[in-house]
Amino acid sequence: MNGKRAVIAALVAASLLSAQTPASTSARSTHEEPAGLRQALDATVAAGAPGVLARIDDEHGTWIGTSGTADLDTREPMPREARFRVASVTKSMVATVVLQLVQEGRLSLDERIGERLPGRIEDGDLITVRQLLNHTGGLATYDEAPEFADPERYGKRTYTPQRLIDEAERLPQPERGRFSYSNTGYILLGLLVEQVTGHRLSAELDRRIFRPAGMTRSYLPGTERGIRGPHATGYYLPAGGETGAPRPVTRLNPSFAWAAYGVVSDARDLNRFYQALFGGRLVGPALLKQMRTGVGTPQAPIFPRYGLGLESVGLTCGERWGATGAIPGYLTFSFAEATGERRMTVSVNLHRGDPGIAPMLLGVLDALNRYFCAEPYEPPGRTNAAATTEAETAGAAPGVGPTASRADPPSPLLTSGRSVGGAVAGRRGGS
């Protein structure tokens, strides 16, 4: 799970869809298959993913496609309704709960976290709720601690939120006011939700997000090791393990992830979530606009900006907003157009911490691009600002907010416990 965050544009440009041996793909649909999408899923498998699942929902119906296998031993096909650990897509849901509390007048985005959670973290009187949401609070991410080097070890332990915060405080802290991805901030936000509401975070997610959006297959598991319902075996390949066999890590104690990246869901439910959020059913237009007002990130132009629990992906026809996630066992990509009418989620049942992640990511990016833009993906140039982004039409102005820190040395490694975009941007540790 070790690695340095960095821009991977050069690497992905060099290896874009280089794998040539397609896997078989199955699809079920009430929706015409987007041109080239089947091949993009096959390319993801040919690049090293055991299996991949994609789901599209829009005004034309539903398209579901799979490629590869759910289990490397049994060779069973990917379940079309597979549940998986969505990792940092969780942050979009937790952020939405926080914004609902703001909308209700029970919180302010600019109040200090120490006012609500005194003594939980050093300098809490200097860090705002907004800074926790957009990763500018100057907090180290706890999953960079040595404690979280091996999921086969930490996945057997139970962690309290305070233990995770304490692990982060032992690490060097980044500069406050600049983007530095931090799972620690979302652990604090989970505690904040519980303090304000008087209820467990899992109950608030169920009441405020899952039930209103019709997400009947979603839950925050606490310490439950297994995954309910049909699911693929999740695999993990650590940094330095390029020649080894992927390890199965489906069963683990997810208390290390909690409010930062702990939710279990499926592609249908994630598409329903972004439909409800972007359609204005979960927060009002003013707060939704703030959610999509992003600070610059080091992984631009592939994942250019991070807002309040949402991140953007740079496609050939402009940006789309949603989230990505990486956790031992699974990678998740879930994005939608500004109104929520067109939505796509992709799940891969492998997380790896070595450069071999890049061709897999390219397959997924190509799949997203073929749906949203109806053409193959090409990594955007860092200085290419010509495309009018959908985020701008949704109210997010380019370059708003603090700039991203680029202090870490370049590396293509993807680490778990954070968003995929955040990970390739360069944090060591989990998410």
N, C-alpha and C positions, 0 to 999 in steps of 0.2 A: 504494500500500500504506500510505498515511498515514491517520491517523485517531486520535481520542481515544476511549477506551472509555467507555461510559456505559450506563445503563439505557435500554432501548428500549420499555419497557412502554407508555408514553403513545403513542408512534408506532404501535406495532403495534395498540393498541386502536382508534386512529383509522382504520387502513387495513385491518383484518382482512378478508381475502378480498374486497377491493374489486373485483378484476378480474372482468369479466363474460363474456369471450369464451373459451370452453373450447377446448382442443386435443383432438385425438382421443387416446384412451387404449386401449392394448392390454393384455391380461392373460392370464396362463396360471396355472392354479390346480388344486390338489387340495383347496382350502380355500374355503369360502364367502366371497364378497367383503364386507368390512365396509361397512356403510351409509355412503354419503357419501365413501368413500375415493377413488374414481375422480374425483369432482368436486374434491377437495382437490388431487390431482395436476394436474388441468387448470388449477386456479386458480394453482398455482405457475408453470406455463408462461405463463399469461396475464399474470402479474405480471413477466415478463421472463426467466425461465429458458429457455435453449434446449431443455433436456430434463431429465426427472427419472425416476428409477427407484426403486421401493419393493419391498421383499421382507419378507414375514411368514413366520415359522416358529413353529409351536406344535403342541400335541397333535392338532389337527385337520388338519395337513398344511402345505402351502406355498401362499402367494399371491404372485404377482409381477405388478406393474403398471408400465407406462411411459406417459409422455406427452411430446409434443414430439419433438425431433430430436436425433440424435447429432452432426450436423454441419450448420452453417448454410448451407454451400455445396451439399452433395450432398442434403440433406434426408433422409438415411437415418434410419430409426427407431432409438431407443435399444436397444442390445443387452440382452437380458434377463439375460445373464451378464457384463455389462460390468465390467472391472477399472477401478479409479480410485485416485488418490492419496488415502489416507484421512486425511492430515494428522494432527491432534492425537489422533485415536483411537489413534495409535501410542503415546501416553503410557500408555494403559491396559495395553498389552502390555509396555512397558519396566518399568512399575511392578510388574507381575506377576512378571517375572524377578527384580527386586530383592527382592520379598517371598518368593520361593522361596529366595533366598540367605539371607534372614533365617530362614526356616523350617529351613534346613539348618545354622544356627548359624555361618554364614560372615560374616554382617553383623549389625549392630544398627541399628534405626531411629534410635536416639538417639546414635550415634557421630558424631563430627565428620568432615566430608568431607575436611578437610585431613590427617587421619591416614592416609587411603588414597591421596590424590592431593596430596601436598605440592607447593606452588609452582604449582599449576594456577590458583588464583584467590585474590585478596586476601581475607583474613579467613576462609579456609577452615577455620581452627581454631575458628570461632564458629558455623558453619552445620552443622546435622545432616542426615542422610539424610532424615528425616521432613519437614523443612522444604523440601527440594528437591522431594519428592513432592507436597506440598500448596501449593507456591508461597508460602511464608511465609519464605523464606531471605533476603529483602532483596537480591535480585539483579535488576538491569535485564535486560530481554529484548533480546538482541542484534539482533533484527530491527527494532528502532526506530532503529538507526543509519542515517545517510544512505546507507551502502553498499547498503542493502536497499530502496531507494526504487522500483526499477524491475525487475520480474522478467525483462524482456527483456535486462537487463544482467547482473544477478547470476545468472540462470539459465544463463548460459554459462560461469560460472567454477567452479573447484573450490576448496572451502573445507575446511581441516582443522578438527577440533573446537577446537583451541587458538585458531585464528584467530577463530572465533565467540565464544569466551570473551573474547578480547582486545577485540573490538568492543564487547561488553557493558560491560567495565570502563571504557571511555571515556565512558560515559553516566552521568547522575545515578542514584544508587542509591536504591531505595525503602526504607521503614522495615522493618527486620527484625522478624518476629513478626506481621506483618499480611499479608493476602492481596494479592499483586501478581503477576499471571501472568507467568511467566518461562520462555521456551524454553531459556534458558541453564542453568537447573537441570537440565533433562533431558539436555542435552549432557553435563553433569558425571555424571549417572547412567549414561549410556551408557559413559563412560570408566570409571566405577566397576565396572560389570559386567565390562568387559574386564580390568580390573586384578585383580579377585577370581578370575575364572574362567580367565584366561590365553587366552581365545578371543575372536574377533571378535564384536561384538554381533549381527551378522547370523546367525552360526552358533548363538549361544545362543537367539535368537528362534526359529530353525528347530527346534532340538532341544527346547526347553522349552515353546514355545507352538504353533507352526504344526503340527508333526507330532502332538503329543498331542491337539490339538483338531480334527484332520482338515482343517486349512486349507491345502489343496493348491494354492491359487491365490494365496498370499500370499508376499511376500518384501520384504526391505529392500534397495533397489537400489544403494546406494553412489553411483557417478557415472553409472550407466546412464541415458541421456537418454529413451529411449522407454518405453512401457508394454507389457509382454508380454500377448499374448492379446487378445480382443475388448475394445474400449474406445470410449467416446465422445470426440470432440474436446473438450478442456477450454478454456474461455474466461476472459478476465480483463477487467474494466472498472475502471480506476483511479479514485480519488477525483478529482472534477472532470471525469470523463469521461461525465457523464450523457447527453450528446447524441451521443457517439461510438459507433462500432461496437465490439462486444467483440473483443478480440484473441485469436487462438488461441495457447495456451501449453502445449500438450500435451507437447511435447518440451523438456525442460530438465534441467540437471544438478542433481539433488536433494541434492547434498552439503551445501547450506545448511540442509537440514531434518534429516537423519540421525536421531538418537535422539529428537528433539523432535517431528518430524512427517513422517517419510520413508517409511513403509511403503506399499506398493501391495497392494491386496486387492480383494475384491468383496463384495457384500451377503451372499451365502451364507456366506462365510468369517467375516465379522464376526458374523453371528448364531451361528455355531458357536463363535466365541471366547467370547461372553458366556454361551452355554449351558454351556460347559466351566468358565468362571470362576465363575459364580454357582451352578453345580451342585456346586462343591467339588472338581472334578477337577484344578485347577491350584494352589490354595492352600487351607489349612485354614480352618475356620470362624472362628477367633479373628482371623486376619489379614484374612480377607475382611470381617469386621465393621469392622476398622480402615480398610480401603479405603473403606468406605461411611460413615465418620464424617467429616463435612465441616465445613470452615470456611465462614463466610458470604462471599458474593461481591457485588460492586457491581451485577451484573446481575440480582439477585433482583428480583421473584419468578419471572422466566422461567427462569433457570438459577440456582437458589438457593444451591447449596453445591458445594464441591469437596473431595473426599476425597484418597486416595492414588492418584492416577492415574485417578480416576473423577469424573464430575460428574453432578449431578441436573438433571432438567428438571421444571418445575412444571406439571403438567397439572390438569384440572378434578377428577380423582379422586385426586389426590395425586402424589407424586414418583415418578419412575422413574430408575434409575441406568444410566449408560453413558458415552458421550462424544460430542462433536461435533468437527468439524475443518474448517479453512478453509486452502486453499493456492491459489496461482494456478492456475485451471482447474477446481477442484472444491470443493464443500461436502458434508460428510458428517454424518449424524445416525444414531447407533446406540444403541438403548436396549432394556432388558429388564426383566421383572418380577423380583422378589427371588430367586426360585428358578431363574431362567433358562429357565423353561418357555415363556414367551411373549416373542418377540423381533421387533424391527422395525428395519430399516436403510433409510435414504433417501439417495440420492446425486443431486446436482444438478451439471451440467457447466458451471457459471459461478460465478466468484467476483467480486464487485464491491465497490469501496471507497467507495460513495456511499450516500446515504439510500435509494436504490431497492432496497436489499437487504431492507428491512423487509417489503414485501408478499410477497416470495419466502419469507422465513422464516415468515411467517404461514401460507402454504400448507402448508409442511412441518409446522409445529406442529399445524395442523388435522388433517393426515393421521395424525400420531402419536396425537393425542387421540381421533380416531374409532376407531382400533384399540384402544388401551389402555382408553379410557373409554366407548366406544360413544356419543359425543355430540360436537357441534361444539366447537371450542376457543374459550375466552374467556380473555383475559389475566387472570391472578389478581391480586387486590388485594394491595398490599404488606403490609397488616396482616392478611390473611386467614390465620389459623392454624387454622381450624376442621377442615380435612380431615385425617384420619389418614393419614400418609404411609406408603407401602410401605417407605420407607427406615427408618422407625422400627421396623417389624416385623422389618427385617433387622438392626437393632441400631445404627442411626445416630441419635443423639439430636440434635434441633434445637439450633442455637446452640452446639454444641461447638467449642472452639478459638478462635483469634483472630478478631476481627472484620475485615471487609474495609475497605480504604482507599477513601474516596470523594473523593479529592483532585482528580480530573480533572473538567473541565467536561463536562456532558452532551453527548452526540452519538450519533446512530444508526449511525455508521459501523461496518462490519465489516471488519476487516483480516485478512490472511492470515498463516499460520504459527502460529496458535494455535487453541485450540478456538473454535467459534462462540460459545459462551457467554462465554468469556474475552474474545473480541474485542469483542463488543457491550458487555462490561463496561468497556472503555475503554483498551486498550493501543494505542499507535501502532506500526506496523510489521507484521511477518509473523506468521503462524500459522494 
